[in-house]
Amino acid sequence: MIQYAAVETAKVEQEPYPHFVVPNFLGPDNLRKVIRDFPDLDMAGLFLPEATHYGPVFEKLLAELAGPKLRAMVSEKLDVDLSGRPALITLRSCCQAGDGQIHADSKFKLATLLLYLNEPWAPKGGRLRVLRSSTDMNDYAAEVPPEGGTLFAFKVQPNSWHGHEPFVGPRRYVMLNYCRDEDVMMREAARHRLSGRVKKFKRLFGVGKIPAAHVRAPQDGTGLR
């Protein structure tokens, strides 16, 4: 499903930190099927795939994302040793007003991959910015619209600042993090499991739900468990 040739030829930018963008990470046909099979979630925040329902094409994509071929290519392009490092995959479907604040990613991560699964992106908000500092959202080296099939990958280091202008509504992506070791990955996964249970409880009372006007209609009963 992954267009490995596009990954191989993607140019790595070194400033302000090593990163690269692959606009056609998935072919058009695969993209349509993956978006169709992406879980329908009406809440903001990150979820483990195990906490959602999704279709077979999306399941196939998750397996390939975690596979050795992509790992080796990312390792070479970002000049970071990812051999034997555990991979953690999380999903986000909806964005709320407070999301996108400037951050550099946690130290337990070695590299981060964001695969966007949205339709063509018109809004000004929600566009990821590669930032030069932790204080100025407008001082950016690149801006990446979260359009479907676009992959953004970067090496996690103290200055890997990024964020986006506010946006409320569907903003789907898969995040893959290569972690430093198994223990920290398992602790992070446990944190997401607990957070998912809390979100599920709050959802019963309508807390944290994105307004229905912003969320696409459910498909085939998929969604949050």
Residue pairs with C-beta under 8 A, 6 or more apart in sequence:
1 26
1 27
1 30
1 34
1 57
1 60
1 61
1 64
2 25
2 26
2 64
2 65
2 69
2 70
3 22
3 24
3 25
3 26
3 27
4 69
4 70
4 73
6 22
6 23
6 24
6 25
7 22
7 25
7 70
7 73
7 74
7 77
7 151
8 73
10 20
10 21
10 22
10 77
11 20
12 18
12 19
12 20
12 77
12 78
13 19
13 20
13 130
13 141
13 142
15 141
16 130
16 131
16 132
16 141
16 159
16 161
17 130
17 154
17 155
17 157
17 159
17 160
18 78
18 79
18 154
18 155
19 130
19 142
19 152
19 153
19 154
19 155
19 160
20 77
20 78
20 152
20 153
20 154
21 142
21 144
21 150
21 151
21 152
21 153
22 150
22 151
22 153
23 147
23 149
23 150
24 149
25 115
25 149
25 150
25 151
26 34
26 61
26 115
26 148
26 149
27 149
28 149
30 57
30 61
31 117
31 148
31 149
33 57
34 57
34 58
34 61
34 117
35 117
35 118
35 119
35 148
35 172
36 55
36 57
36 219
37 54
37 55
37 56
37 57
37 58
37 59
37 222
38 54
38 58
38 91
38 93
38 117
38 172
39 47
39 52
39 53
39 54
39 58
39 91
39 93
39 222
39 223
39 224
40 93
40 215
40 216
40 217
40 218
40 219
40 222
40 223
41 47
41 52
41 91
41 93
41 94
41 223
41 224
42 93
42 94
42 203
42 209
42 210
42 212
42 215
42 223
42 224
43 93
43 94
43 199
43 203
43 208
43 209
43 210
43 224
44 92
44 94
44 95
44 96
44 99
44 208
44 210
45 92
45 195
45 199
45 208
46 90
46 91
46 92
46 175
46 192
46 195
47 90
47 91
47 92
47 93
47 192
47 196
47 199
47 224
48 89
48 90
48 91
48 189
48 192
48 193
48 196
49 62
49 89
49 90
49 91
51 192
51 193
51 196
51 224
51 225
52 91
52 222
52 223
52 224
52 225
53 221
53 222
53 223
53 224
53 225
54 222
55 220
55 222
61 174
62 89
62 174
64 70
65 87
65 89
65 113
65 115
65 174
65 176
66 87
66 89
66 176
71 82
71 83
71 87
71 178
72 82
74 82
74 111
74 113
74 153
74 178
75 81
75 82
75 83
75 111
77 153
78 111
78 153
78 154
78 155
79 155
80 110
80 111
80 155
80 178
82 110
82 111
82 178
85 110
85 178
85 179
85 180
85 181
86 178
86 179
86 181
86 182
86 185
87 176
87 177
87 178
87 179
87 185
88 176
88 177
88 179
88 185
88 188
88 189
89 174
89 175
89 176
89 177
90 174
90 175
90 177
90 192
91 172
91 173
91 174
91 175
92 171
92 172
92 173
92 175
93 170
93 171
93 172
94 169
94 170
94 171
94 210
94 214
94 215
95 126
95 167
95 168
95 169
95 170
95 171
95 210
96 168
96 210
97 166
97 168
98 166
99 164
99 166
99 167
100 125
100 126
100 163
100 164
100 165
100 166
100 167
101 163
102 131
102 134
102 135
102 137
102 161
102 162
102 163
103 161
103 162
103 163
104 134
104 156
104 157
104 158
104 159
104 160
104 161
104 162
105 112
105 156
105 160
105 177
106 156
107 156
107 180
108 179
108 180
108 184
108 185
108 188
109 156
109 177
109 178
109 179
109 180
110 155
110 156
110 177
110 178
110 179
110 180
111 153
111 154
111 155
111 156
111 177
111 178
112 153
112 154
112 156
112 160
112 175
112 176
112 177
112 178
113 151
113 152
113 153
113 175
113 176
113 177
114 128
114 151
114 152
114 153
114 173
114 174
114 175
115 150
115 151
115 173
115 174
115 175
115 176
116 146
116 147
116 148
116 149
116 150
116 151
116 152
116 172
116 173
117 148
117 149
117 172
117 173
117 174
118 146
118 147
118 148
118 170
118 171
118 172
118 173
119 147
119 148
120 147
120 148
121 127
121 145
121 146
121 147
123 167
124 165
125 164
125 165
125 166
125 167
126 145
126 146
126 164
126 165
126 167
126 171
127 143
127 144
127 145
127 146
127 164
127 165
128 143
128 144
128 146
128 152
128 162
128 163
128 164
129 137
129 140
129 142
129 143
129 144
129 162
129 163
129 164
129 165
130 140
130 141
130 142
130 143
130 144
130 154
130 162
131 137
131 139
131 140
131 141
131 161
131 162
131 163
132 139
132 140
132 141
132 161
133 139
133 161
134 161
137 163
137 165
144 150
144 152
146 171
146 173
154 160
154 162
168 210
168 211
168 214
169 210
169 214
169 215
170 210
170 214
170 215
170 216
179 185
179 188
199 208
199 224
200 224
200 225
202 208
203 209
203 224
